[in-house]
Amino acid sequence: PAWRWALVRGGIRLLRRLAFIGLEVEGRERIPPPGQPFVLVANHQSYLDALFLIEAVDRPLGFVAKRELASNPFARILLTRTGTLFVDRFDLLRSAGELARLTSVLERGETIAFFPEGTFHEEPGLLPFRMGAFLAAAQASVPLLPVALRGTREIMRGARFYPHPGRATLVIGPTLTAAAADWQSAVHLREEARAFISRHCGDPDCTQ
């Protein structure tokens, strides 16, 4: 997978530059060292978000994606080859099997990336965070890395697949650790991550 990820990362960087899109990354030194599994959580503003995370984080990322994407043959091949984990995003908490599968991936030393909002809207706003990412991090006893994306919605809104020239910012926060492998610790982890992302993403908080 190393050469595959290198090719993907290089291709994304090239396409971004050809589209006249700038990307500023802050906090790369906060990414856990190679060999340390972690859970990455980021806010979701655009289809560009996953691409920018792949370019910025020099590590294979197993994105957690909704199972419906696997029904598209092109998307399924591309996502499967980059380690995507397909889940039913609405039933993650109701399925002990799904959560156990994600936890086992982390225990094998791999890294998982979540968009805990589950979706994005054209209108600015930070949506509520689902608990799956935080429960997985707590139960696997791995660090959680919050990342705030800003500006990607303005570059490519909604389902439009034609990005405009612009500049995006990706801010990597300090790693967070759950005190225990229980629900309350996972909730606290979620609140800490959300507070960091809310401060840096530029969107209003839709839960307030």
Salt bridges, closest charged atoms under 4 A:
ASP49 OD2 - HIS44 ND1 2.83
GLU55 OE2 - ARG13 NE 3.47
GLU55 OE2 - ARG16 NH2 2.68
ASP58 OD1 - ARG9 NH1 3.32
ASP91 OD1 - ARG94 NH1 2.70
GLU98 OE2 - ARG67 NH2 2.26
GLU98 OE1 - ARG101 NH2 3.04
GLU110 OE2 - ARG108 NH2 3.23
GLU122 OE1 - ARG160 NH2 3.64
GLU191 OE2 - ARG190 NE 2.78
GLU192 OE1 - HIS188 NE2 3.58
ASP203 OD2 - ARG153 NH1 2.99
ASP205 OD1 - ARG194 NH2 2.50
